[in-house]
Amino acid sequence: MGRGLADDVPLLTWLHDRIWPYESNMTEEDSYVSTLLCGIEQIRSGVTAFAEPGGQHVNGMGRAVRELGLRGILARSTMDCGEGLPPQMVEATDEALSIQEDDLRRWHGQAEGRIRVWFGLRTIFNNSDELITRTKTLADRYGVGIHMHVAEVKEEVEFARETRGHTTVEHLEHLGVLDKNLLAVHTVWLTDHEIELFARREVKVSHNPASAMRVLGFARVPEMIVAGISVSIGTDGAPSNNRMSLVDEMWLTSLIHKGRTLDPTVMPAQTVLEMATVNGARCLLWEDEIGSLEPGKKADLVIINPRTANMLPLHDPIANMVSAMKTENIESVMVDGRWLMQDGAILTVNEEEIYHEAEARAAGIRERAGITLPLRFRTLRGS
């Protein structure tokens, strides 16, 4: 429900004046409705499973995912230090870890196994070394993953050098956190050595092209893939992207790296489709059950109708799925043998009720947070 609140502003304005006030004023019920709204968008874009970097209310998110019928990995956006945090978001390390353990005990394995819970680390800006290392210990103990934004912006890497003596990735290696159960999100500012470290430690990567192009930069995804790193595709949150559609992200992934490298052969359609399917499952540590259609795996599938002006003719169906498909071509979605959407109709929740509730709650959050809207938006609303 933070969609459109933080467009066309510098990063610190985005974070301190828009996102943190918004997040810190959300209630559990707000998070529940926001997740329902997001889930509808995911289903309509053909998503059956996702990894969430974390809000503050896993209970709200869990309730919504259970009702939607999606398969999801939930986490709590966790911070125990940093400048500019709203008072409501300031937590001690022990408290931050204890809350996550409670979330895991309550939700991990729920909804017939469709819901899993991981540990979340926001960024090195807001995570002490104690929190990072204890998070790794707990994730290993419970046999789950860690979701963390890593080398997201250039300023983050510089901050890590100034405060830790190394880059973000080098410091995580020093702390023993680089491992096969770390999902590193964005990873825009990686050196050759750090790409090699990721490959050696089997670190997983979530590439979010639309969000990155706003302000972060261009992740070296072709180089990561050549190195053997498992790279998946994500959307990032609505305030970072506005379009939470994996269909759009596949298209962008296929384009931006050709432009960056001036090589039309990089990121071919087959590779991009693998990133959205089998690699996505590997990055969720769920490849034994999902990610491909084969005997013994879960009945998660998407039906695409290509008979539209934007997809025909089908000289190369895979290329068309990556570069021509739109969300309108997603006709039906099944998770664990149950239809969530069939012939374009959402079957598990009432869309109109959710839209109405989301609009009302979004306005309430904005008012409580005291977020000042751009003049262009207030003028439009008043006209």
C-alpha positions in Angstrom: 0.0 0.0 0.0 3.0 2.3 -0.2 2.8 2.3 -4.0 3.4 5.8 -5.4 4.5 7.4 -2.1 8.2 7.7 -3.0 8.6 8.5 -6.7 11.2 10.9 -8.1 13.0 11.6 -4.8 16.6 11.1 -3.6 17.4 7.9 -1.7 17.6 9.5 1.8 14.3 11.4 1.2 12.8 8.1 0.0 13.9 6.3 3.2 13.7 8.9 6.0 10.7 10.9 4.9 8.5 8.3 3.1 9.3 4.7 3.7 10.3 4.5 7.4 7.4 6.7 8.4 5.0 4.6 6.3 6.4 1.3 7.6 6.4 2.3 11.2 2.7 3.4 11.1 1.4 0.2 9.7 -0.6 -2.1 12.0 -0.9 -5.8 11.7 -4.3 -5.4 10.0 -2.8 -3.0 7.5 -0.1 -5.5 6.7 -2.7 -8.2 6.2 -4.7 -6.1 3.7 -1.5 -4.9 2.0 -0.4 -8.6 1.5 -3.8 -9.5 0.1 -3.5 -6.6 -2.4 0.0 -7.6 -3.3 -0.9 -11.3 -3.5 -3.6 -10.6 -6.1 -1.0 -8.8 -8.2 1.3 -11.7 -7.9 -1.3 -14.2 -8.9 -2.3 -12.1 -11.9 1.3 -12.0 -13.0 1.7 -15.7 -12.8 3.6 -16.0 -9.6 3.0 -19.1 -7.5 5.8 -18.7 -4.9 7.7 -15.7 -3.5 10.3 -14.7 -0.9 9.4 -11.5 1.1 12.1 -9.3 2.4 10.0 -8.4 5.4 7.5 -6.0 6.9 7.1 -5.7 10.6 4.0 -7.9 10.9 4.6 -11.5 9.9 1.3 -12.5 11.5 -0.6 -10.2 9.1 1.3 -11.5 6.1 0.9 -15.1 7.1 -2.9 -14.8 7.5 -3.1 -13.2 4.0 -0.9 -15.8 2.3 -2.9 -18.6 3.8 -6.1 -17.2 2.4 -4.7 -16.3 -1.0 -3.4 -19.9 -1.5 0.1 -18.7 -2.6 3.3 -20.3 -1.6 5.6 -17.9 0.3 8.6 -17.4 2.4 8.0 -14.7 5.0 10.6 -12.7 6.9 10.7 -9.7 9.2 12.6 -6.7 8.1 15.1 -6.6 11.0 17.2 -3.7 12.3 19.0 -3.1 15.6 20.9 0.1 14.9 21.3 3.0 12.5 20.5 6.7 12.2 17.1 8.2 11.5 15.0 5.2 12.5 11.5 6.1 13.8 11.2 5.4 17.6 8.7 2.5 16.9 11.3 0.7 14.9 14.2 0.8 17.4 14.9 -2.6 18.9 17.6 -4.3 20.8 19.4 -7.2 19.2 17.8 -9.8 21.6 14.3 -8.5 21.0 14.8 -8.5 17.2 15.9 -12.1 17.2 13.3 -13.3 19.8 10.4 -11.8 17.7 11.7 -13.7 14.6 11.9 -17.0 16.5 8.3 -16.5 17.6 7.3 -15.9 14.0 9.1 -19.0 12.8 7.5 -21.2 15.5 4.1 -19.9 14.7 4.1 -19.8 10.9 6.9 -22.1 9.5 5.2 -25.0 7.7 1.7 -23.6 8.0 -1.0 -23.7 5.3 -0.2 -27.3 4.3 3.5 -26.4 4.1 3.0 -23.5 1.7 4.3 -21.0 4.2 7.9 -20.9 5.4 9.7 -18.4 7.6 13.2 -17.1 7.2 15.3 -14.7 9.1 15.6 -11.2 7.7 18.4 -8.7 7.8 17.6 -5.2 6.4 21.1 -3.9 5.4 24.5 -3.4 6.9 23.5 0.2 7.6 21.0 -1.1 10.2 22.4 -4.4 11.3 25.1 -4.8 14.0 27.7 -7.5 13.6 26.2 -9.2 16.6 22.8 -9.3 14.9 24.3 -10.6 11.7 26.3 -13.4 13.3 23.5 -14.5 15.7 21.1 -14.5 12.8 23.3 -16.9 10.8 23.6 -19.2 13.9 19.8 -19.3 14.3 19.1 -19.8 10.5 21.5 -22.8 10.5 19.9 -24.2 13.7 16.4 -24.0 12.3 17.4 -25.1 8.8 16.1 -21.9 7.0 17.4 -19.1 4.9 18.5 -15.5 5.5 17.1 -12.7 3.3 19.4 -9.6 3.2 19.9 -6.6 1.0 23.6 -6.8 0.0 25.8 -4.3 -1.9 22.6 -2.5 -2.9 23.9 1.1 -3.3 27.4 2.5 -3.7 27.0 4.4 -0.4 26.4 1.1 1.4 29.8 -0.3 0.3 31.5 2.9 1.3 29.8 2.8 4.7 30.9 -0.7 5.3 34.5 0.2 4.5 34.4 3.2 6.9 32.7 1.3 9.8 33.9 -2.3 9.3 37.1 -1.9 7.3 35.9 -4.0 4.3 33.2 -3.9 1.7 29.8 -5.4 2.6 30.5 -8.7 0.9 34.0 -9.0 2.3 32.8 -8.3 5.8 30.0 -10.9 5.5 32.6 -13.4 4.4 34.7 -12.4 7.5 31.7 -13.0 9.7 31.0 -16.4 8.1 27.6 -15.4 6.7 28.3 -16.0 3.0 26.7 -19.5 2.5 24.2 -21.4 0.5 21.3 -20.3 2.7 21.9 -16.6 2.2 19.6 -14.9 -0.4 21.5 -11.7 -1.3 19.1 -9.1 -2.8 20.2 -6.5 -5.4 24.0 -7.1 -5.3 24.6 -4.2 -7.6 28.1 -3.3 -6.5 30.1 -6.5 -6.6 33.7 -6.8 -7.6 35.2 -9.7 -9.6 36.5 -11.2 -6.3 33.1 -10.9 -4.6 31.4 -12.6 -7.5 34.0 -15.4 -7.1 33.2 -15.5 -3.4 29.5 -15.8 -4.0 30.1 -18.7 -6.4 32.4 -20.5 -4.0 30.0 -20.1 -1.1 26.9 -20.9 -3.2 25.2 -17.6 -2.2 21.9 -17.1 -3.9 21.0 -13.8 -5.6 17.7 -11.9 -6.3 18.0 -9.5 -9.2 15.5 -6.7 -9.2 16.0 -4.8 -12.5 13.3 -2.2 -12.3 14.2 -1.1 -8.8 17.9 -1.1 -9.6 17.4 1.2 -12.6 15.7 3.8 -10.4 18.8 4.7 -8.4 20.9 1.6 -7.5 22.8 0.9 -10.8 23.3 -2.2 -13.0 24.0 -5.5 -11.3 26.6 -7.7 -13.1 24.1 -10.5 -13.7 25.7 -12.0 -16.8 29.0 -12.3 -15.0 27.3 -13.9 -12.0 25.6 -16.5 -14.2 28.9 -17.3 -16.0 30.5 -17.8 -12.6 27.8 -20.4 -11.7 25.8 -18.3 -9.2 22.1 -19.1 -8.9 20.4 -15.8 -9.8 16.6 -15.3 -9.6 14.3 -12.4 -10.5 12.4 -10.2 -8.0 10.3 -7.0 -8.1 11.3 -5.3 -4.9 8.6 -3.6 -2.9 5.9 -1.4 -4.4 7.5 1.9 -3.2 10.7 0.9 -5.1 9.1 -0.2 -8.3 5.3 0.4 -8.4 4.9 -2.6 -10.8 5.2 -5.8 -8.8 4.9 -8.0 -11.9 7.4 -10.7 -12.7 6.3 -10.6 -16.3 7.7 -7.0 -16.6 10.8 -7.9 -14.7 11.6 -10.8 -17.1 11.4 -8.3 -20.0 13.6 -5.8 -18.3 16.2 -8.5 -17.4 16.4 -9.5 -21.0 17.0 -5.9 -22.1 19.1 -3.9 -19.7 22.2 -6.2 -19.7 22.3 -6.2 -23.5 22.5 -2.4 -23.2 25.0 -2.4 -20.5 27.4 -4.8 -22.2 26.5 -3.8 -25.8 26.2 -7.5 -26.5 22.8 -8.7 -27.9 23.7 -12.4 -27.1 23.8 -12.0 -23.3 20.8 -12.9 -21.2 19.0 -15.0 -23.8 15.3 -15.7 -23.3 15.9 -19.3 -22.1 18.3 -18.0 -19.3 15.7 -15.4 -18.2 12.9 -18.0 -18.1 15.2 -20.2 -16.0 15.8 -17.4 -13.6 12.1 -17.0 -13.1 11.4 -20.7 -12.6 14.1 -23.2 -11.7 16.5 -20.6 -10.4 13.8 -19.0 -8.4 13.1 -22.3 -6.7 16.8 -22.8 -5.9 17.1 -19.4 -4.4 14.1 -20.2 -2.2 15.8 -23.5 -1.2 12.7 -25.2 -2.5 13.9 -26.8 -5.7 13.1 -30.3 -4.4 9.4 -29.5 -4.6 8.8 -26.6 -7.0 10.3 -24.7 -10.0 9.7 -27.2 -12.8 6.9 -29.5 -14.0 8.0 -33.1 -13.4 6.9 -36.2 -11.5 7.2 -35.9 -7.7 7.0 -32.1 -7.5 4.1 -30.0 -6.4 1.3 -29.1 -8.8 2.2 -25.5 -9.2 1.5 -24.3 -12.7 0.5 -21.3 -14.8 -1.6 -21.4 -18.0 -0.7 -18.7 -20.6 -3.0 -17.8 -23.4 -0.8 -16.4 -26.3 -3.6 -15.7 -28.7 -3.4 -12.0 -28.3 -2.1 -9.3 -30.6 0.9 -8.7 -28.4 2.1 -12.3 -28.4 1.4 -13.6 -31.9 2.9 -15.0 -34.0 4.8 -17.7 -32.0 8.0 -18.1 -34.1 9.8 -18.7 -30.8 7.4 -19.3 -27.8 10.1 -18.9 -25.2 11.3 -15.6 -26.6 7.7 -14.4 -26.7 7.1 -15.3 -23.1 10.1 -13.2 -22.0 9.9 -10.3 -24.4 6.3 -10.0 -25.5 4.0 -11.5 -22.8 1.9 -9.2 -20.6 0.0 -10.0 -17.4 -3.2 -10.1 -19.5 -1.8 -13.3 -21.1 -1.8 -15.1 -17.7 -5.1 -17.0 -17.8 -5.0 -19.4 -14.9 -2.8 -20.1 -11.9 -2.6 -23.3 -9.7 -0.7 -23.8 -6.5 -0.5 -27.2 -4.8 -3.2 -28.6 -7.1 -5.7 -25.8 -6.2 -6.8 -23.1 -8.7 -6.1 -19.6 -7.4 -7.2 -18.0 -10.6 -9.1 -19.6 -13.5 -10.0 -18.0 -16.8 -8.9 -14.6 -15.3 -11.0 -14.8 -12.2 -9.4 -14.8 -8.7 -11.1 -17.7 -6.8 -9.7 -17.5 -3.3 -10.4 -13.9 -2.1 -12.9 -11.1 -3.0 -10.9 -8.6 -5.1 -13.3 -5.7 -4.9 -13.6 -5.9 -1.1 -9.8 -5.9 -0.9 -9.4 -2.9 -3.2 -11.9 -0.9 -1.2 -10.2 -1.8 2.1 -6.7 -1.1 0.8 -7.6 2.4 -0.4 -9.1 3.3 2.9 -6.2 1.9 4.9 -3.5 3.4 2.7 -5.0 6.9 3.3 -5.0 6.2 7.0 -1.4 5.1 7.1 -0.3 8.2 5.1 -2.2 10.5 7.5 -0.7 8.9 10.6 2.8 9.0 9.2 2.4 12.7 8.3 3.7 12.0 4.8 3.5 15.2 2.6 2.4 14.3 -0.9 3.9 15.9 -4.0 2.0 19.0 -5.3 1.3 17.2 -8.6 -0.6 14.4 -6.7 -2.6 16.7 -4.5 -3.6 18.8 -7.5 -4.7 15.8 -9.4 -6.8 14.5 -6.5 -8.4 17.9 -6.1 -9.3 18.4 -9.7 
